[in-house]
Each structure stands twice: as C-alpha cells, then as structure tokens.
Amino acid sequence: MNTVERLLDATTEIWEEYNRHPFVLGIQNGTLDKEKFRYYMIQDYLYLEDYAKTFAIGVAKAKSIRIANLFAKYINVMNGELNVHEGYFAKLNITQKEISSIPRALDNLSYTSYMLRVAYEEGEAEILAAILSCAYSYEFIAKNIVKNNPYAVNDKFYGDWIKGYISDSYSAENIVLLEELNRLTRKYTEQQIQHLVDIFLACSRYELAFWEMAWNLSK
C-alpha cells in the first residue's frame, strides 16, 4: 500500500462513523435542526482561520518552491469554502460581529492546537497528513450522502453545502494533496510512515469529535 492507502486503512472505522453520525444523516435527509447547523457553521469558520494558518506555516517550512506554491494555493482554494459559509451566514443571520464574540469550543480549540503544533514542529509530509483528514473526509462524506440520497443536492437549505464538497474542482484539489503526500513519502521508513498514521488518526478522531460537538452544541 502507498502512504495514503495506509492512512485510510488505519482510519476506516472512524470514517465510517462519520457517515453514521446523526449530524451527517440530518444533512443527508434534510432534517438537521438549523440551530445545530448554525452553531457548526460558526465553529467551522473559526476552525478555518487556524486551518489557513497551518497551510501558511507549510509555506514557510517548504523545501521547494513547488511545495510552497501548493500550500499557498490551498489557502486560496479555501476561499471557495468561505463563500459557502458566507451564503449560509446570510441565510442564518450570522454576522462577523457575532463570530468575533464567540470563543472556539473546546473540541475545536484542541483540534486546531494539535494541527498547529504539527505544523510548527514537523515537516511538509506531516503537515499534509494533518490537514488531509479534514480536506478529504468532507468529499468522502458528501459523496456518500449523494450515494444514499441522490436528491439531497436539491435540498433548498443543505443542497449548497453538499454540492460544494462533491464538485469536480474540490475533488481535483484533493487529488493534488493525496498525490503529493505519496510522492513526498516515497522513501519514508516504516517508522516515519507510522508517525504519519498516528497524525492522521488523531486528526480523524478530532473530525469525529467536531461532528459530535456540533450535534450536542458543546462549548
């Protein structure tokens, strides 16, 4: 197995739990309480602020212009995600003033603190492993939603969220990240690969905790 396959194999059960989570199923069926989604959107916006910083550190840590450009490009790609957020902010009457007054929930803070720690202490491949559980799992979740309910994309409220993560452009950006991680780790030792697995496993667990946090409106 290549590196990406090793990471995904190690987290199969966790990723399947995403698809069974009541928050995700609520989006799939169009039944999710809007207040839960509202809370999720605010916390996710706060998460993305530190997610962008993780990529920015990756730019500084990059050993080549090509990798620096990859990390920098993904910061711009995130603007697409923020556009989706802004559309929902209008629907849910969320203002920047409100966002600035709300602290990160504990699970959110723990997740982003871990990612930033990896970014500051580790190298290019380790940073990619840390961010991939978020970037790729959203595509995984959204495509599974459509597989189970093809009409979900037509939902008047949640359809835009689903369409954002099943788009060809979003998938193409993920392919670049996945291929780059495999390339960077071609000569990694078993010990180094296992370290990447540990990072990816931790971030995948944080992703599951994020859905749980949103479902329970945890502070």
C-alpha positions in Angstrom: 0.0 0.0 0.0 1.1 3.6 -0.6 1.1 6.1 2.1 -2.4 7.4 1.5 -3.8 3.9 1.4 -2.0 3.2 4.8 -3.6 6.3 6.3 -7.1 5.5 5.1 -6.8 1.8 6.0 -5.9 2.8 9.6 -8.9 5.1 9.9 -11.6 3.0 8.1 -13.8 2.5 11.2 -13.6 6.2 12.2 -14.5 7.4 8.7 -17.5 5.1 8.5 -18.7 6.6 11.8 -18.8 10.0 10.1 -21.4 8.6 7.7 -23.5 7.2 10.6 -23.3 10.3 12.7 -26.8 11.9 13.3 -25.4 15.3 12.3 -24.3 14.0 8.9 -27.5 11.9 8.5 -29.5 15.1 9.3 -27.9 16.8 6.3 -28.4 13.8 4.1 -32.1 13.7 4.9 -32.7 17.4 5.2 -33.9 17.0 8.8 -31.0 18.5 10.7 -32.0 21.2 13.3 -31.0 24.5 11.8 -29.7 25.7 15.1 -27.2 22.8 15.2 -26.1 23.7 11.7 -25.8 27.4 12.6 -23.5 26.5 15.5 -21.5 24.2 13.3 -21.0 26.9 10.7 -19.7 29.4 13.2 -17.3 26.9 14.8 -16.2 25.7 11.3 -15.4 29.3 10.3 -13.3 29.7 13.4 -11.6 26.4 12.6 -10.8 27.5 9.1 -8.9 30.5 10.5 -6.4 28.2 12.1 -6.6 25.7 9.2 -5.3 28.5 6.9 -2.5 29.3 9.4 -1.4 25.6 9.2 -1.0 26.0 5.4 0.8 29.3 5.9 3.3 27.6 8.2 3.6 24.9 5.5 4.7 27.6 3.0 7.4 28.7 5.4 8.5 25.1 6.0 8.5 24.1 2.4 11.8 22.9 1.0 11.0 23.8 -2.6 9.1 26.5 -4.5 6.7 23.8 -5.8 5.6 22.7 -2.3 5.4 26.3 -1.1 3.1 27.1 -4.0 1.0 24.0 -3.2 0.4 25.2 0.3 -0.2 28.8 -0.8 -2.6 27.7 -3.5 -4.7 25.8 -1.0 -5.2 28.9 1.1 -6.8 30.5 -2.0 -8.9 27.3 -2.6 -10.3 27.8 0.9 -12.0 31.0 -0.4 -14.5 28.7 -2.1 -15.3 27.2 1.3 -15.7 30.6 2.8 -18.1 31.6 0.0 -20.3 28.7 1.0 -20.1 29.9 4.6 -21.0 33.4 3.7 -24.1 32.2 1.8 -25.2 30.4 4.9 -24.3 33.3 7.1 -26.8 35.4 5.2 -29.5 32.6 5.5 -28.8 32.2 9.2 -28.3 35.9 10.1 -24.8 35.3 11.3 -22.7 38.5 11.4 -18.9 38.9 11.7 -19.6 40.7 15.0 -21.3 37.6 16.3 -18.5 35.4 15.1 -15.8 37.6 16.8 -17.7 37.3 20.1 -17.9 33.5 20.2 -15.0 31.5 21.5 -13.8 28.3 19.9 -15.5 25.3 21.5 -13.1 23.1 23.5 -13.0 20.3 20.9 -12.4 22.9 18.1 -9.6 24.5 20.1 -8.0 21.2 20.9 -8.1 20.2 17.2 -6.6 23.3 15.8 -4.0 23.5 18.5 -2.9 20.0 17.6 -2.7 20.8 13.8 -0.7 24.0 14.5 1.6 22.0 16.8 2.3 19.5 14.0 2.8 22.4 11.6 5.4 24.2 13.8 7.2 21.0 14.9 7.1 18.8 11.8 7.8 18.8 8.0 6.0 19.0 4.8 4.5 15.5 4.7 3.5 15.6 8.3 1.6 18.9 7.7 -0.2 17.3 4.7 -1.2 14.3 6.9 -2.6 16.7 9.5 -4.8 18.6 7.1 -5.9 15.7 4.9 -8.4 14.3 7.3 -10.4 17.5 7.0 -9.9 18.1 3.3 -10.6 14.6 2.1 -13.2 13.5 4.6 -15.6 16.2 3.5 -15.5 14.9 0.0 -15.9 11.3 1.3 -18.9 12.4 3.4 -20.6 14.5 0.8 -20.3 11.8 -1.9 -21.7 9.2 0.5 -24.7 11.5 1.2 -25.4 11.7 -2.5 -24.9 7.9 -2.9 -27.5 7.3 -0.2 -29.9 10.1 -1.2 -29.3 11.4 -4.8 -32.0 14.1 -4.2 -30.0 15.6 -1.3 -28.3 18.0 -3.6 -31.7 19.5 -4.4 -32.5 20.3 -0.8 -33.3 24.0 -0.6 -31.2 24.5 2.5 -28.5 21.9 2.7 -28.1 21.3 -1.0 -25.4 24.0 -1.5 -23.3 22.5 1.3 -23.4 19.1 -0.3 -22.7 20.4 -3.8 -19.6 22.4 -2.6 -17.9 19.2 -1.4 -18.8 16.9 -4.4 -17.7 19.4 -7.0 -15.1 18.4 -9.6 -12.9 21.4 -8.5 -12.9 20.3 -4.8 -12.1 16.7 -5.8 -9.3 17.9 -8.1 -7.6 19.8 -5.3 -7.8 16.8 -3.0 -6.2 14.6 -5.6 -3.2 17.0 -5.8 -2.8 16.8 -2.0 -3.1 13.0 -2.0 -0.6 12.5 -4.8 1.8 15.0 -3.2 1.8 13.1 0.1 2.6 9.8 -1.7 5.4 11.5 -3.6 7.0 13.1 -0.6 6.9 9.9 1.4 8.2 7.5 -1.3 11.4 6.9 0.6 10.0 7.1 4.1 10.9 4.4 6.6 8.3 2.2 8.3 8.8 4.3 11.5 8.2 7.6 9.6 5.0 6.2 7.9 3.7 5.0 11.2 4.2 8.5 12.6 2.1 9.9 9.7 -0.6 7.3 10.5 -0.6 8.5 14.1 -1.1 12.1 13.0 -3.8 11.2 10.5 -5.5 9.0 13.1 -5.5 11.8 15.7 -7.0 14.3 13.2 -9.6 11.9 12.1 -10.7 11.4 15.7 -10.8 15.2 16.0 -13.1 15.3 12.9 -15.5 12.9 14.5 -15.4 14.9 17.8 -16.2 18.0 15.7 -19.4 16.4 14.4 -20.3 15.4 17.9 -19.6 18.9 19.2 -21.9 20.4 16.6 -24.6 17.9 17.3 -24.5 18.5 21.1 -23.9 22.2 20.8 -20.9 21.7 23.1 -19.0 24.7 24.3 
